[in-house]
Amino acid sequence: MGSELPSYGRRIRQLASERPDDLALLFAAEDGTDREISWRELDERSTQVARALAGEGLGLGDRLAIGLRNSPDHLFAAFGGWKLGSVVVPLRWDLPEWELARVRQVLQPTVSLELGDTRLFEESLSYSTEPLPDVTPPKARGICSSGSTGTPKIIVVERPGVVNPATISNTTAMLESYGPMPHPQLVLVPGPLYHTVGFSATNHLLAGDSVVLLEKFDARRVVDLIEHRRVHGFTGATVILQRMARLEDIGARDLSSLLWVQQGAAFLPQWLARTWIDLVGPERFFMSYGMSEGLGLCVIRGDEWLAHPGSVGRPWGSTSLRIVGPDGESLPSDEVGEIYMSSPGGSDFSYLGDAPPPPRTEDGFGTVGDLGWVDPDGFLYIADRQSDMIITGGANVYPAEVEAALSEHPLVGDVVVIGLRDPEWGRRVHALVVPARHDFSLLTTEDIVAFAKSRLAPYKVPKSVEFVQSIPRSEATKVNRGALTIEREGT
């Protein structure tokens, strides 16, 4: 297989040869400026960076940690690492140093590029741009789990770095399973280049698409770029889509160039799904659910979602799905249990360090602990992650459900729900709320509770509310409920 399909490095050289002066990357910097990079520059700069990395000792099968913010240098380093046959692992650059040190201890990279590093990139400018010998990375990718408690988990994908046009981008393959798409496209990447998103930009580039990369997400800047650059599609986490939908003039903006918008990475409130379906049309809005380990994927399009509101879709491609009860039994439709998935590539990964592998059934289905149920038509619905569930007064409350309900309030800018120790309830449902426009005169605890009562069963309604300036989300919009709980309980 590796001899028939081009390596990542050879693919970039091909595109540079075929379309040397065409746009490969538009970098939208935080200061409002844009930088255009051609396919030739992407190829030549990644070759120069590869030579600089080789001078640092990086070679075939070695691990390259990239702890840089979104930037052209981040992508030059990724392709440079692949041109040497290394395993590229994007790191969260916004972690505290003590936690980054734990991740590095597990990863043991040969070379680590960290926030603020410029020396290697400056030195590389003097190096030759002549093509390097073609090398296929035996293992090309590593993914750091978004979890920030417990043992650091680094997932190494056990597949070589070769380009199969039919599978290089799950997003492209998923979209085209619903119908043909024009190519090449201009794809916007609004999130940070770590976790699973870390390879979204490189996947689209390897597929021959051009990429708009934001240094830092800004809702209005994204909409401006879509309008003025005529972007064809983007993938956004729930918070990204919510911040865009909350723009006062979003209904008047020209989003007609968008052929697709994909949501993933977190529970999607129904009001937000309906908003985006109205903005771009049901056949252009997609939702998906998967796991970092690649155990499987569920997909749903907007028109399907309208018939099954709240669902994250049916098993896509070769994925199989099973809902499993506490005793390991398969549950019938409409019963909540652990989500187990299986796909042919779902075993092509390994963990570095001491992180335990995901639980598996004897016939190869795996889980990461998410809870959900399947309706009679085979559509999956997510309840929450088992570790986040709040048991209050003996009843189970899923924070994501409460957050989705509260996020409908037009004066709620952001919200997260946790469970705090309580002498009466065991755990009480506690909501942290950021008022819209950070105007603390807009809302009261009574407003939040009354709104929740109009949408939720009584036991799910927050028993306490805390108004905060901001919720500590990572650049990927992830939030650590466990850390928030410890902070408030002082344990």
C-alpha positions as CSV (number, residue, x, y, z in Angstrom):
1,M,0.0,0.0,0.0
2,G,2.8,2.4,1.0
3,S,4.5,1.9,-2.4
4,E,1.4,2.7,-4.4
5,L,0.2,5.8,-2.6
6,P,2.3,9.0,-2.2
7,S,3.8,9.9,1.1
8,Y,2.7,13.1,2.8
9,G,5.9,14.8,1.7
10,R,5.6,13.6,-1.9
11,R,2.0,14.8,-2.1
12,I,2.9,18.3,-1.1
13,R,5.6,18.3,-3.8
14,Q,3.1,17.2,-6.4
15,L,0.7,20.0,-5.5
16,A,3.6,22.5,-5.6
17,S,4.5,21.2,-9.0
18,E,1.0,21.3,-10.4
19,R,-0.2,24.6,-8.8
20,P,2.9,26.4,-7.7
21,D,1.5,29.9,-7.4
22,D,-2.1,29.0,-6.3
23,L,-3.2,29.8,-2.8
24,A,-2.5,26.9,-0.3
25,L,-2.9,28.8,3.0
26,L,-4.4,32.1,4.0
27,F,-3.3,32.9,7.6
28,A,-5.6,35.3,9.4
29,A,-3.5,36.7,12.2
30,E,-5.0,38.0,15.4
31,D,-3.9,41.6,14.6
32,G,-6.3,41.6,11.6
33,T,-3.7,41.1,8.9
34,D,-3.7,38.2,6.3
35,R,-0.8,36.3,4.9
36,E,-1.1,34.3,1.7
37,I,1.1,31.2,1.2
38,S,1.4,29.4,-2.2
39,W,1.8,25.7,-2.7
40,R,5.4,26.4,-3.7
41,E,6.1,28.2,-0.5
42,L,4.5,25.5,1.6
43,D,6.6,22.9,0.0
44,E,9.9,24.8,0.1
45,R,9.5,26.1,3.6
46,S,8.6,22.7,5.0
47,T,11.7,21.3,3.2
48,Q,13.9,23.9,4.8
49,V,12.3,23.3,8.3
50,A,12.8,19.5,7.7
51,R,16.5,20.1,7.2
52,A,16.6,22.2,10.4
53,L,14.7,19.5,12.3
54,A,17.1,16.9,11.0
55,G,20.0,19.0,12.4
56,E,18.3,18.7,15.8
57,G,18.4,14.9,15.5
58,L,14.8,14.2,14.2
59,G,14.6,11.2,11.9
60,L,12.6,8.2,10.8
61,G,10.1,7.1,13.4
62,D,11.0,9.8,15.9
63,R,8.4,11.9,17.7
64,L,8.1,15.6,16.9
65,A,6.1,17.7,19.5
66,I,4.5,20.9,18.1
67,G,3.4,23.1,20.9
68,L,2.9,26.2,18.7
69,R,-0.1,28.4,18.3
70,N,-1.9,28.4,14.9
71,S,0.6,29.7,12.4
72,P,2.3,28.9,9.1
73,D,5.3,27.7,11.2
74,H,3.1,25.1,12.8
75,L,2.2,23.7,9.4
76,F,5.7,24.0,8.0
77,A,6.9,22.0,11.0
78,A,4.2,19.3,10.6
79,F,5.0,18.7,6.9
80,G,8.7,19.1,7.7
81,G,8.5,16.3,10.3
82,W,6.7,14.1,7.9
83,K,9.3,14.7,5.2
84,L,11.7,13.1,7.6
85,G,9.4,10.2,8.4
86,S,8.6,11.3,12.0
87,V,5.5,11.0,14.2
88,V,3.9,14.5,14.4
89,V,2.2,15.2,17.7
90,P,0.5,18.7,18.3
91,L,0.5,19.7,21.9
92,R,-1.8,22.1,23.8
93,W,0.3,25.2,24.1
94,D,-2.2,26.8,26.6
95,L,-1.7,24.2,29.3
96,P,0.1,25.3,32.5
97,E,3.8,24.3,32.5
98,W,3.5,21.6,35.2
99,E,0.9,19.8,33.0
100,L,2.9,20.3,29.8
101,A,5.8,18.7,31.6
102,R,3.8,15.6,32.4
103,V,2.7,15.3,28.7
104,R,6.3,15.6,27.5
105,Q,7.4,13.0,30.0
106,V,4.9,10.5,28.4
107,L,5.6,11.6,24.8
108,Q,9.4,11.7,25.1
109,P,9.8,13.7,21.8
110,T,13.1,13.8,20.0
111,V,12.4,17.5,19.2
112,S,9.9,19.7,20.9
113,L,8.8,23.1,19.4
114,E,7.4,25.3,22.1
115,L,5.5,28.5,22.3
116,G,7.8,31.4,21.4
117,D,10.4,29.2,19.6
118,T,11.7,31.1,16.6
119,R,15.3,30.1,16.3
120,L,14.8,27.0,14.3
121,F,12.5,28.7,11.8
122,E,14.8,31.7,11.4
123,E,17.8,29.4,10.8
124,S,15.9,27.3,8.4
125,L,15.5,30.2,6.0
126,S,19.1,29.8,4.9
127,Y,18.7,26.0,4.1
128,S,18.3,24.5,0.7
129,T,14.8,24.0,-0.8
130,E,16.0,21.1,-3.0
131,P,13.7,18.1,-2.4
132,L,14.7,15.6,0.2
133,P,14.7,11.8,-0.4
134,D,11.1,10.6,-0.3
135,V,10.3,9.0,3.1
136,T,7.0,7.4,4.3
137,P,6.4,7.8,8.0
138,P,5.7,4.3,9.4
139,K,3.5,6.1,12.0
140,A,2.6,9.7,11.1
141,R,0.3,11.0,13.8
142,G,-0.1,11.3,17.6
143,I,-3.1,12.9,19.4
144,C,-3.0,14.2,22.9
145,S,-6.3,13.6,24.7
146,S,-8.3,16.7,25.6
147,G,-8.6,15.4,29.1
148,S,-6.5,17.4,31.6
149,T,-6.8,15.2,34.7
150,G,-5.4,11.8,35.5
151,T,-2.7,10.2,33.4
152,P,-1.8,12.0,30.2
153,K,-3.1,10.1,27.2
154,I,-1.3,10.2,23.9
155,I,-2.9,8.2,21.1
156,V,-0.5,7.1,18.3
157,V,-2.3,6.2,15.0
158,E,-0.7,2.9,13.8
159,R,-0.9,3.8,10.1
160,P,1.7,5.0,7.7
161,G,1.8,8.6,6.4
162,V,0.5,8.0,2.9
163,V,-2.3,9.8,1.0
164,N,-5.3,7.8,-0.1
165,P,-7.5,10.4,-1.8
166,A,-10.6,8.5,-0.8
167,T,-9.8,8.5,2.9
168,I,-7.3,11.3,3.7
169,S,-10.1,13.5,5.1
170,N,-12.9,11.9,7.0
171,T,-14.8,15.2,6.6
172,T,-14.5,15.1,2.8
173,A,-15.5,11.5,2.6
174,M,-18.4,12.0,5.0
175,L,-19.7,15.0,3.0
176,E,-19.4,13.2,-0.3
177,S,-21.3,10.2,1.0
178,Y,-24.4,12.5,0.7
179,G,-23.5,13.7,-2.8
180,P,-20.7,15.0,-5.0
181,M,-18.8,18.1,-3.9
182,P,-16.7,20.4,-6.1
183,H,-12.9,20.5,-5.6
184,P,-10.6,22.1,-4.7
185,Q,-12.3,24.0,-2.0
186,L,-11.4,26.8,0.4
187,V,-11.8,25.4,3.9
188,L,-11.7,27.5,7.0
189,V,-10.1,26.2,10.2
190,P,-11.3,28.3,13.2
191,G,-10.0,26.1,16.1
192,P,-6.6,25.5,17.5
193,L,-4.3,22.9,15.9
194,Y,-4.2,20.4,18.7
195,H,-6.2,17.4,19.8
196,T,-8.1,15.9,16.8
197,V,-8.4,19.3,15.2
198,G,-4.7,19.4,14.9
199,F,-4.8,17.5,11.6
200,S,-7.8,19.2,10.1
201,A,-5.7,21.7,8.2
202,T,-3.1,19.2,7.0
203,N,-5.8,16.8,6.0
204,H,-7.5,19.4,3.7
205,L,-4.1,20.5,2.3
206,L,-3.2,16.9,1.5
207,A,-6.6,16.5,-0.2
208,G,-5.6,19.5,-2.4
209,D,-7.9,22.0,-0.8
210,S,-6.8,25.5,0.3
211,V,-7.1,26.4,3.9
212,V,-8.0,29.6,5.8
213,L,-6.3,29.3,9.2
214,L,-7.2,31.6,12.1
215,E,-4.5,32.5,14.6
216,K,-7.3,32.8,17.2
217,F,-11.0,32.3,16.9
218,D,-13.1,35.5,16.6
219,A,-16.7,35.1,15.5
220,R,-17.0,38.3,13.6
221,R,-13.7,37.7,11.8
222,V,-14.8,34.2,10.8
223,V,-18.0,35.6,9.2
224,D,-16.1,38.4,7.5
225,L,-13.7,35.8,6.0
226,I,-16.6,33.6,4.8
227,E,-18.2,36.6,3.1
228,H,-15.1,38.2,1.5
229,R,-13.1,35.1,0.7
230,R,-16.1,33.0,-0.3
231,V,-15.2,30.1,2.0
232,H,-16.8,26.7,1.0
233,G,-16.9,25.0,4.4
234,F,-15.7,24.8,8.0
235,T,-15.9,22.5,11.1
236,G,-16.8,24.2,14.3
237,A,-17.2,23.1,17.9
238,T,-20.5,23.9,19.6
239,V,-19.2,27.1,21.4
240,I,-17.8,28.4,18.1
241,L,-21.2,27.9,16.4
242,Q,-23.0,29.5,19.3
243,R,-20.8,32.6,19.3
244,M,-21.3,33.1,15.6
245,A,-25.1,32.5,15.9
246,R,-25.2,35.2,18.7
247,L,-23.8,37.9,16.4
248,E,-26.5,40.6,16.1
249,D,-26.4,40.7,12.3
250,I,-25.7,37.1,11.5
251,G,-29.1,36.7,9.7
252,A,-28.1,39.5,7.3
253,R,-24.6,38.2,6.5
254,D,-23.9,36.5,3.2
255,L,-23.2,32.8,3.9
256,S,-24.2,31.7,0.4
257,S,-20.7,30.4,-0.5
258,L,-20.9,27.7,2.3
259,L,-21.4,24.3,0.8
260,W,-21.1,22.7,4.2
261,V,-20.8,23.4,7.9
262,Q,-19.9,20.5,10.3
263,Q,-20.4,20.5,14.0
264,G,-18.6,18.1,16.3
265,A,-16.8,17.8,19.6
266,A,-19.6,18.6,22.1
267,F,-23.3,18.3,22.7
268,L,-25.3,20.6,20.3
269,P,-28.4,22.3,21.8
270,Q,-31.5,21.9,19.6
271,W,-32.0,25.7,19.3
272,L,-28.5,26.1,17.9
273,A,-28.9,23.3,15.4
274,R,-32.1,24.9,14.2
275,T,-30.4,28.3,13.9
276,W,-27.7,26.9,11.7
277,I,-30.1,24.9,9.6
278,D,-32.0,28.1,9.0
279,L,-28.8,30.0,8.2
280,V,-27.3,27.6,5.6
281,G,-30.0,25.2,4.8
282,P,-30.7,21.6,6.1
283,E,-28.7,19.9,3.3
284,R,-25.6,22.0,4.1
285,F,-25.4,21.4,7.9
286,F,-23.8,18.3,9.3
287,M,-23.3,16.9,12.7
288,S,-21.0,14.1,13.7
289,Y,-20.0,12.1,16.8
290,G,-16.8,10.1,17.1
291,M,-13.9,9.4,19.4
292,S,-10.2,10.4,19.4
293,E,-9.2,6.7,19.1
294,G,-11.1,6.4,15.8
295,L,-13.4,3.7,17.1
296,G,-16.2,4.7,14.8
297,L,-18.2,7.6,13.5
298,C,-21.9,8.6,13.5
299,V,-23.1,11.3,11.1
300,I,-26.4,13.2,10.4
301,R,-27.4,15.9,7.9
302,G,-29.7,18.7,8.8
303,D,-32.8,17.3,6.9
304,E,-32.3,14.0,8.8
305,W,-31.9,15.9,12.1
306,L,-35.2,17.7,11.6
307,A,-36.9,14.3,11.5
308,H,-34.8,13.1,14.5
309,P,-34.1,16.3,16.5
310,G,-31.3,16.0,19.0
311,S,-29.7,13.0,17.3
312,V,-26.0,12.9,16.4
313,G,-26.7,10.5,13.5
314,R,-26.5,6.9,12.5
315,P,-23.3,4.8,12.1
316,W,-21.4,6.1,9.1
317,G,-19.4,4.0,6.6
318,S,-18.3,0.7,8.2
319,T,-19.1,1.8,11.8
320,S,-21.2,-0.5,14.0
321,L,-22.9,0.8,17.1
322,R,-24.1,-0.8,20.3
323,I,-25.5,0.5,23.6
324,V,-24.3,-1.5,26.5
325,G,-25.8,-1.8,30.0
326,P,-24.0,-2.0,33.4
327,D,-23.8,-5.8,33.2
328,G,-22.4,-5.8,29.6
329,E,-25.7,-6.6,28.0
330,S,-26.9,-4.9,24.8
331,L,-29.7,-2.6,25.5
332,P,-32.9,-2.1,23.4
333,S,-33.8,1.2,21.7
334,D,-34.5,4.2,23.9
335,E,-32.6,2.9,26.9
336,V,-29.5,4.8,28.1
337,G,-26.2,3.0,28.4
338,E,-22.6,3.2,27.4
339,I,-21.9,3.9,23.7
340,Y,-19.7,1.2,22.1
341,M,-18.5,1.5,18.5
342,S,-16.5,-0.7,16.1
343,S,-15.0,0.0,12.7
344,P,-12.2,-1.8,10.7
345,G,-9.7,1.0,11.6
346,G,-10.8,1.2,15.2
347,S,-7.9,-0.9,16.5
348,D,-5.2,1.0,14.6
349,F,-3.9,2.9,17.6
350,S,-1.8,2.5,20.7
351,Y,-1.3,4.6,23.8
352,L,1.9,6.0,25.1
353,G,2.5,5.9,28.9
354,D,0.3,4.3,31.5
355,A,-3.1,5.3,30.3
356,P,-5.4,2.2,30.2
357,P,-6.8,1.2,26.9
358,P,-10.5,1.8,26.3
359,P,-12.8,-1.1,27.5
360,R,-13.6,-3.5,24.8
361,T,-16.1,-6.3,24.2
362,E,-14.9,-9.7,23.1
363,D,-16.0,-9.0,19.6
364,G,-14.0,-5.7,19.3
365,F,-16.4,-2.9,20.3
366,G,-14.8,-0.1,22.3
367,T,-16.0,2.8,24.4
368,V,-14.6,6.0,26.0
369,G,-17.4,6.2,28.6
370,D,-19.9,8.3,26.8
371,L,-23.6,7.6,27.6
372,G,-26.4,7.6,25.1
373,W,-29.3,5.8,23.5
374,V,-30.6,4.7,20.1
375,D,-34.1,5.4,18.7
376,P,-36.1,2.7,16.8
377,D,-34.7,4.0,13.5
378,G,-31.1,3.5,14.6
379,F,-30.2,7.2,15.3
380,L,-27.9,7.8,18.2
381,Y,-28.5,10.4,21.0
382,I,-25.8,11.5,23.5
383,A,-26.7,11.8,27.2
384,D,-23.2,12.8,28.5
385,R,-19.9,11.3,29.6
386,Q,-20.4,8.9,32.5
387,S,-17.7,10.7,34.6
388,D,-19.6,14.0,34.3
389,M,-23.0,12.7,35.4
390,I,-24.4,14.3,38.6
391,I,-26.3,12.0,41.0
392,T,-28.6,14.4,42.9
393,G,-31.1,13.0,45.4
394,G,-30.7,9.6,43.7
395,A,-31.5,10.9,40.2
396,N,-29.1,11.1,37.3
397,V,-28.6,14.5,35.7
398,Y,-26.5,15.0,32.6
399,P,-24.8,18.4,32.7
400,A,-24.8,18.7,28.9
401,E,-28.6,18.6,28.9
402,V,-28.9,21.4,31.5
403,E,-26.3,23.5,29.7
404,A,-28.2,23.1,26.4
405,A,-31.4,24.3,28.0
406,L,-29.8,27.3,29.7
407,S,-27.9,28.2,26.5
408,E,-31.2,29.0,24.9
409,H,-31.7,32.0,27.1
410,P,-30.8,35.0,24.9
411,L,-29.0,36.8,27.7
412,V,-26.7,33.8,28.5
413,G,-23.3,34.2,26.9
414,D,-21.8,31.0,28.1
415,V,-22.7,28.3,30.7
416,V,-21.2,25.2,32.3
417,V,-22.9,22.9,34.9
418,I,-21.2,20.9,37.6
419,G,-22.2,18.9,40.7
420,L,-21.2,20.2,44.1
421,R,-21.3,18.4,47.4
422,D,-24.5,19.0,49.2
423,P,-25.7,17.6,52.6
424,E,-29.2,17.2,51.5
425,W,-28.9,16.1,47.8
426,G,-25.5,14.4,47.8
427,R,-24.6,16.6,44.8
428,R,-26.5,19.7,43.8
429,V,-26.7,21.0,40.2
430,H,-24.7,24.2,40.1
431,A,-24.6,26.5,37.0
432,L,-21.8,28.9,36.2
433,V,-23.2,31.6,33.9
434,V,-21.5,34.3,31.9
435,P,-24.1,37.0,31.0
436,A,-24.2,38.2,27.5
437,R,-21.9,41.1,26.8
438,H,-20.6,40.6,30.3
439,D,-23.4,42.8,31.6
440,F,-24.1,41.5,35.1
441,S,-27.2,43.6,35.4
442,L,-29.0,41.5,32.8
443,L,-29.7,38.4,34.9
444,T,-30.5,37.1,38.3
445,T,-30.4,33.7,39.9
446,E,-34.2,33.8,39.9
447,D,-34.2,34.4,36.1
448,I,-32.0,31.4,35.5
449,V,-34.0,29.1,37.7
450,A,-37.3,30.2,36.2
451,F,-36.0,29.7,32.7
452,A,-34.7,26.2,33.6
453,K,-38.0,25.2,35.2
454,S,-39.7,26.0,31.9
455,R,-37.5,23.5,30.1
456,L,-36.3,20.9,32.5
457,A,-37.7,18.4,35.0
458,P,-37.6,19.8,38.5
459,Y,-34.7,17.6,39.7
460,K,-32.5,18.9,36.8
461,V,-33.0,22.6,37.6
462,P,-29.9,24.2,39.1
463,K,-30.1,24.6,42.8
464,S,-27.4,27.3,42.8
465,V,-26.2,29.8,40.2
466,E,-22.9,31.6,40.0
467,F,-22.3,34.5,37.7
468,V,-18.7,34.7,36.4
469,Q,-16.7,36.9,34.0
470,S,-15.6,33.9,31.9
471,I,-15.5,30.1,31.9
472,P,-11.9,28.7,31.6
473,R,-12.2,27.0,28.3
474,S,-9.2,25.8,26.3
475,E,-8.6,27.3,22.8
476,A,-10.5,24.2,21.6
477,T,-13.5,25.4,23.8
478,K,-13.1,22.4,26.1
479,V,-13.9,22.9,29.8
480,N,-12.6,20.8,32.7
481,R,-15.7,20.3,35.0
482,G,-13.6,18.3,37.5
483,A,-11.2,21.3,38.0
484,L,-14.1,23.7,38.4
485,T,-15.6,21.4,41.0
486,I,-12.4,21.1,43.0
487,E,-11.8,24.8,42.8
488,R,-15.2,25.5,44.4
489,E,-15.1,22.7,46.9
490,G,-11.5,23.4,48.0
491,T,-10.5,19.8,47.7
